[in-house]
């Protein structure tokens, strides 16, 4: 079941939990800082450094936890983000 745009962070966290991965493990695999991963899981993309980085971070997280990165990135309303 797809979650609404605002719940993408929760969906990523749930998939991470189901995969048995910690934020430290995701950080190690993606080279994304833990505090940025925490922010994304809280549906806050402001720490990503802009839309391009936010898209990349969501895509990388989705791949590692077994979700469809294109589907997740496509559901975020990027026009609501600050330019970084």
Phi and psi restraints in degrees (value plus and minus 20) as a CYANA .aco file:
   2 UNK   PHI    -101.7   -61.7
   2 UNK   PSI     119.3   159.3
   3 UNK   PHI    -112.8   -72.8
   3 UNK   PSI     136.6   176.6
   4 UNK   PHI     -85.2   -45.2
   4 UNK   PSI     146.5   186.5
   5 UNK   PHI     -68.7   -28.7
   5 UNK   PSI     -65.1   -25.1
   6 UNK   PHI     -86.0   -46.0
   6 UNK   PSI     -30.3     9.7
   7 UNK   PHI    -129.1   -89.1
   7 UNK   PSI      -5.7    34.3
   8 UNK   PHI     -80.3   -40.3
   8 UNK   PSI     -60.6   -20.6
   9 UNK   PHI     -80.2   -40.2
   9 UNK   PSI     -62.6   -22.6
  10 UNK   PHI     -86.1   -46.1
  10 UNK   PSI     -57.3   -17.3
  11 UNK   PHI     -84.2   -44.2
  11 UNK   PSI     -62.1   -22.1
  12 UNK   PHI     -83.7   -43.7
  12 UNK   PSI     -63.4   -23.4
  13 UNK   PHI     -83.2   -43.2
  13 UNK   PSI     -64.1   -24.1
  14 UNK   PHI     -81.9   -41.9
  14 UNK   PSI     -64.6   -24.6
  15 UNK   PHI     -84.8   -44.8
  15 UNK   PSI     -58.1   -18.1
  16 UNK   PHI     -83.2   -43.2
  16 UNK   PSI     -65.9   -25.9
  17 UNK   PHI     -80.2   -40.2
  17 UNK   PSI     -64.2   -24.2
  18 UNK   PHI     -84.0   -44.0
  18 UNK   PSI     -51.6   -11.6
  19 UNK   PHI    -100.5   -60.5
  19 UNK   PSI     -26.5    13.5
  20 UNK   PHI      51.2    91.2
  20 UNK   PSI      10.4    50.4
  21 UNK   PHI    -128.0   -88.0
  21 UNK   PSI     121.4   161.4
  22 UNK   PHI    -110.5   -70.5
  22 UNK   PSI     146.2   186.2
  23 UNK   PHI     -82.3   -42.3
  23 UNK   PSI     -55.3   -15.3
  24 UNK   PHI     -82.2   -42.2
  24 UNK   PSI     -59.8   -19.8
  25 UNK   PHI     -87.4   -47.4
  25 UNK   PSI     -61.7   -21.7
  26 UNK   PHI     -82.8   -42.8
  26 UNK   PSI     -62.3   -22.3
  27 UNK   PHI     -81.6   -41.6
  27 UNK   PSI     -62.2   -22.2
  28 UNK   PHI     -82.6   -42.6
  28 UNK   PSI     -60.1   -20.1
  29 UNK   PHI     -96.2   -56.2
  29 UNK   PSI     -52.3   -12.3
  30 UNK   PHI    -125.7   -85.7
  30 UNK   PSI     -35.4     4.6
  31 UNK   PHI      45.9    85.9
  31 UNK   PSI       2.4    42.4
  32 UNK   PHI    -115.4   -75.4
  32 UNK   PSI     111.2   151.2
  33 UNK   PHI     -80.6   -40.6
  33 UNK   PSI     124.8   164.8
  34 UNK   PHI     -76.3   -36.3
  34 UNK   PSI     -61.4   -21.4
  35 UNK   PHI     -85.9   -45.9
  35 UNK   PSI     -49.1    -9.1
  36 UNK   PHI     -92.7   -52.7
  36 UNK   PSI     -61.3   -21.3
  37 UNK   PHI     -79.7   -39.7
  37 UNK   PSI     -63.7   -23.7
  38 UNK   PHI     -80.0   -40.0
  38 UNK   PSI     -62.1   -22.1
  39 UNK   PHI     -82.8   -42.8
  39 UNK   PSI     -65.1   -25.1
  40 UNK   PHI     -82.6   -42.6
  40 UNK   PSI     -62.2   -22.2
  41 UNK   PHI     -85.1   -45.1
  41 UNK   PSI     -40.2    -0.2
  42 UNK   PHI    -114.1   -74.1
  42 UNK   PSI      -7.4    32.6
  43 UNK   PHI      41.1    81.1
  43 UNK   PSI      13.4    53.4
  44 UNK   PHI    -140.5  -100.5
  44 UNK   PSI      90.9   130.9
  45 UNK   PHI    -118.5   -78.5
  45 UNK   PSI     -14.5    25.5
  46 UNK   PHI     -85.7   -45.7
  46 UNK   PSI     -45.0    -5.0
  47 UNK   PHI    -105.0   -65.0
  47 UNK   PSI     -23.2    16.8
  48 UNK   PHI     -96.1   -56.1
  48 UNK   PSI     -42.3    -2.3
  49 UNK   PHI      72.5   112.5
  49 UNK   PSI       3.9    43.9
  50 UNK   PHI      96.4   136.4
  50 UNK   PSI     150.8   190.8
  51 UNK   PHI     -81.4   -41.4
  51 UNK   PSI     -62.3   -22.3
  52 UNK   PHI     -80.4   -40.4
  52 UNK   PSI     -66.1   -26.1
  53 UNK   PHI     -88.4   -48.4
  53 UNK   PSI     -60.1   -20.1
  54 UNK   PHI     -80.6   -40.6
  54 UNK   PSI     -65.2   -25.2
  55 UNK   PHI     -79.4   -39.4
  55 UNK   PSI     -65.4   -25.4
  56 UNK   PHI     -83.1   -43.1
  56 UNK   PSI     -63.1   -23.1
  57 UNK   PHI     -84.0   -44.0
  57 UNK   PSI     -66.2   -26.2
  58 UNK   PHI     -81.6   -41.6
  58 UNK   PSI     -63.6   -23.6
  59 UNK   PHI     -79.8   -39.8
  59 UNK   PSI     -67.6   -27.6
  60 UNK   PHI     -83.8   -43.8
  60 UNK   PSI     -64.6   -24.6
  61 UNK   PHI     -80.4   -40.4
  61 UNK   PSI     -65.5   -25.5
  62 UNK   PHI     -79.2   -39.2
  62 UNK   PSI     -64.5   -24.5
  63 UNK   PHI     -79.8   -39.8
  63 UNK   PSI     -65.0   -25.0
  64 UNK   PHI     -86.3   -46.3
  64 UNK   PSI     -56.1   -16.1
  65 UNK   PHI    -113.8   -73.8
  65 UNK   PSI     -17.1    22.9
  66 UNK   PHI      67.3   107.3
  66 UNK   PSI       0.9    40.9
  67 UNK   PHI    -120.6   -80.6
  67 UNK   PSI     143.7   183.7
  68 UNK   PHI     -97.5   -57.5
  68 UNK   PSI      88.9   128.9
  69 UNK   PHI     -83.7   -43.7
  69 UNK   PSI     -58.4   -18.4
  70 UNK   PHI     -84.6   -44.6
  70 UNK   PSI     -61.1   -21.1
  71 UNK   PHI     -84.4   -44.4
  71 UNK   PSI     -64.8   -24.8
  72 UNK   PHI     -86.4   -46.4
  72 UNK   PSI     -68.1   -28.1
  73 UNK   PHI     -80.4   -40.4
  73 UNK   PSI     -56.7   -16.7
  74 UNK   PHI     -88.7   -48.7
  74 UNK   PSI     -38.7     1.3
  75 UNK   PHI    -110.1   -70.1
  75 UNK   PSI     -31.4     8.6
  76 UNK   PHI    -104.1   -64.1
  76 UNK   PSI     115.6   155.6
  77 UNK   PHI    -105.1   -65.1
  77 UNK   PSI      67.8   107.8
  78 UNK   PHI     -87.4   -47.4
  78 UNK   PSI     -39.3     0.7
  79 UNK   PHI     -87.9   -47.9
  79 UNK   PSI     -34.2     5.8
  80 UNK   PHI    -107.7   -67.7
  80 UNK   PSI     -25.0    15.0
  81 UNK   PHI    -102.3   -62.3
  81 UNK   PSI     129.1   169.1
  82 UNK   PHI     -90.8   -50.8
  82 UNK   PSI     140.0   180.0
  83 UNK   PHI     -92.1   -52.1
  83 UNK   PSI     -23.2    16.8
